[in-house]
Amino acid sequence: MNQAAESQGVSNQGERSWLSPTPEALAAAPRRACLDAQVLPLRLEEGKLIVAFYPPMDVRMLQRFAFIVQRQ
């Protein structure tokens, strides 16, 4: 493998690393609530849970998810 291909592979993994959930984020959100709201908890930033989801997002489901996470 040449050097350009190696550096491209590293940068592609670096770009995807922000999509990898952290253990803290996974522990902060109940699995069932994530499945119901169809979200993936990614990371905690300054006390906020950052999640990924596919649009369109049902606002009511997101609000319910937020309520469950805050209650926990």
Phi, psi and omega per residue, in radians:
M1 nan 2.350 -3.117
N2 -1.431 2.961 -3.038
Q3 -1.136 -0.651 -3.136
A4 -1.118 -0.723 3.135
A5 -1.167 -0.672 3.116
E6 -1.117 -0.764 -3.126
S7 -1.184 -0.589 3.100
Q8 -1.166 -0.699 3.113
G9 -1.091 -0.694 3.118
V10 -1.172 -0.730 -3.120
S11 -1.202 -0.607 3.094
N12 -1.120 -0.698 3.104
Q13 -1.186 -0.639 3.109
G14 -1.122 -0.657 3.123
E15 -1.187 -0.562 -3.122
R16 -1.494 -0.248 -3.051
S17 -1.090 -0.505 3.127
W18 -1.256 -0.213 3.071
L19 -1.592 -0.064 3.122
S20 -1.491 2.135 -3.140
P21 -1.148 2.477 3.051
T22 -1.536 2.689 3.121
P23 -1.040 -0.601 3.134
E24 -1.131 -0.720 3.140
A25 -1.171 -0.723 3.120
L26 -1.122 -0.622 3.128
A27 -1.287 -0.449 -3.074
A28 -1.361 -0.375 -3.068
A29 -2.094 2.207 3.099
P30 -1.095 2.409 -3.088
R31 -1.006 -0.761 -3.109
R32 -1.095 -0.693 3.115
A33 -1.142 -0.666 3.102
C34 -1.130 -0.751 3.125
L35 -1.134 -0.755 3.140
D36 -1.093 -0.746 -3.098
A37 -1.512 -0.148 -3.112
Q38 0.993 0.913 3.091
V39 -2.177 2.744 3.060
L40 -2.082 1.987 3.109
P41 -1.222 2.217 -3.074
L42 -1.766 -0.906 -3.085
R43 -2.847 2.873 3.042
L44 -1.808 2.246 3.095
E45 -2.287 2.015 3.097
E46 0.889 0.764 3.109
G47 1.397 0.095 3.116
K48 -1.930 2.430 3.103
L49 -1.579 2.072 3.120
I50 -1.619 2.209 -3.117
V51 -2.180 2.776 3.028
A52 -1.985 2.586 3.112
F53 -2.716 2.824 3.058
Y54 -1.625 2.312 3.064
P55 -1.277 2.714 -0.054
P56 -1.395 2.506 -3.124
M57 -1.708 2.283 3.070
D58 -1.358 1.978 -3.055
V59 -1.059 -0.674 3.133
R60 -1.094 -0.692 3.117
M61 -1.183 -0.651 3.101
L62 -1.162 -0.702 3.100
Q63 -1.128 -0.715 3.101
R64 -1.115 -0.740 3.099
F65 -1.046 -0.806 3.131
A66 -1.059 -0.722 3.131
F67 -1.091 -0.779 -3.125
I68 -1.115 -0.756 -3.132
V69 -1.151 -0.736 3.136
Q70 -1.156 -0.639 -3.122
R71 -1.189 -0.563 -3.107
Q72 -1.274 nan nan
